[in-house]
Amino acid sequence: MFTGIIQGMAKVLSIEEKKPFSHPRHSVARGYAGGARTRELGGE
């Protein structure tokens, strides 16, 4: 159930790590949104 959220967070955080001035809280929020979208589309 939460694998999509975890994958979304990992994906976004790995991208955000390359941007030194990104705010961690925004990364996490975007990761949650990405995980929710993945789950809606039938992903894990």
N, C-alpha and C positions, 0 to 999 in steps of 0.2 A: 504493500500500500504506500509506503513512504519511499520506495526505491526511486520513483520519479523525482521526488523532491531532492533526494540526496544526489542523484545524477545531475539534476539541474543546477544545484548549488556547486557541485564539483566543477561542472563545465564553466559556469560563470566565474567562479573564483580563479580557475586556471587562466582564464582570459584576463581577469582584472589584475592578476599578479604582474602582468606585463606592463600595466599602466601605473607608474609609481605614485601618482597623485589621486588615485581613486579612493573613495571613502568606503571602508569595509562594510559599513551598515548598508550602503546602497547595493554592494555586491551580494550580500545575503538576501536582501529583499528581492533583487532581480532573480536570484537563484530559486527562491520559493516560487516566484511567478512562473519561471521557466519549468520547474518541476510540475506545477499544477497543470500547465498547458500540455506538457508531455503526457500526463496521465489522461487528460481529456481526449487526446488524439489516439488513445489506445496503446500508448507506450506502457512500460512497466510502472 
